[in-house]
């Protein structure tokens, strides 16, 4: 990340530490049992890689244990 935005890697490390971000750690992996997972994932990746001009992409992390919707 530091190389891409052309800043010192120590700055990135300090920002991540202050925000308690640990992108290098994977605590667990949950495979989806959704039969359309591959199709949905492909569509999302395409949006991120080639968004429409002036587009906004929102990603919601679905928690299967939470079933309450307060919208």
QUIJOWO-V670021 format. One record per residue. RES is the residue in three letters. OMEGA is omega in radians with two decimals (* if undefined). D_CENTER is the distance of its C-alpha to the mean C-alpha in Angstrom with 2 decimals. Layout:
# QUIJOWO-V670021
res:RES omega:OMEGA d_center:D_CENTER
res:RES omega:OMEGA d_center:D_CENTER
This chain:
# QUIJOWO-V670021
res:UNK omega:-3.13 d_center:14.86
res:UNK omega:-3.13 d_center:18.31
res:UNK omega:-3.11 d_center:20.04
res:UNK omega:-3.11 d_center:17.98
res:UNK omega:3.02 d_center:18.63
res:UNK omega:3.02 d_center:22.01
res:UNK omega:3.14 d_center:22.16
res:UNK omega:-3.11 d_center:23.41
res:UNK omega:3.10 d_center:21.14
res:UNK omega:3.08 d_center:22.73
res:UNK omega:3.12 d_center:21.44
res:UNK omega:-3.14 d_center:17.80
res:UNK omega:-3.14 d_center:18.72
res:UNK omega:3.12 d_center:20.48
res:UNK omega:3.12 d_center:17.74
res:UNK omega:-3.13 d_center:15.26
res:UNK omega:3.14 d_center:18.21
res:UNK omega:3.14 d_center:19.17
res:UNK omega:-3.10 d_center:15.79
res:UNK omega:3.09 d_center:15.71
res:UNK omega:3.14 d_center:12.47
res:UNK omega:-3.06 d_center:12.73
res:UNK omega:-3.14 d_center:10.10
res:UNK omega:-3.10 d_center:13.05
res:UNK omega:3.07 d_center:13.66
res:UNK omega:-3.08 d_center:12.88
res:UNK omega:3.12 d_center:14.80
res:UNK omega:3.10 d_center:14.75
res:UNK omega:-3.14 d_center:13.68
res:UNK omega:3.11 d_center:14.50
res:UNK omega:3.14 d_center:15.58
res:UNK omega:3.04 d_center:15.76
res:UNK omega:3.11 d_center:19.36
res:UNK omega:-3.13 d_center:18.73
res:UNK omega:3.13 d_center:21.17
res:UNK omega:-3.07 d_center:19.19
res:UNK omega:-3.08 d_center:15.85
res:UNK omega:3.13 d_center:16.33
res:UNK omega:3.14 d_center:17.40
res:UNK omega:3.14 d_center:14.55
res:UNK omega:3.11 d_center:11.88
res:UNK omega:3.13 d_center:14.10
res:UNK omega:3.14 d_center:14.36
res:UNK omega:-3.14 d_center:10.69
res:UNK omega:3.09 d_center:10.50
res:UNK omega:3.11 d_center:13.79
res:UNK omega:-3.14 d_center:12.73
res:UNK omega:-3.08 d_center:10.20
res:UNK omega:-3.08 d_center:12.92
res:UNK omega:-3.10 d_center:15.83
res:UNK omega:3.04 d_center:15.39
res:UNK omega:-3.14 d_center:18.71
res:UNK omega:-3.13 d_center:20.43
res:UNK omega:-3.14 d_center:19.74
res:UNK omega:3.02 d_center:16.96
res:UNK omega:3.14 d_center:14.28
res:UNK omega:3.12 d_center:11.21
res:UNK omega:3.14 d_center:10.04
res:UNK omega:-3.14 d_center:7.47
res:UNK omega:3.12 d_center:9.16
res:UNK omega:-3.10 d_center:8.69
res:UNK omega:3.07 d_center:12.19
res:UNK omega:-3.04 d_center:14.41
res:UNK omega:-3.13 d_center:17.32
res:UNK omega:-3.11 d_center:19.71
res:UNK omega:-3.10 d_center:19.45
res:UNK omega:-3.07 d_center:21.61
res:UNK omega:3.09 d_center:22.67
res:UNK omega:-3.13 d_center:21.82
res:UNK omega:-3.09 d_center:23.18
res:UNK omega:* d_center:22.58
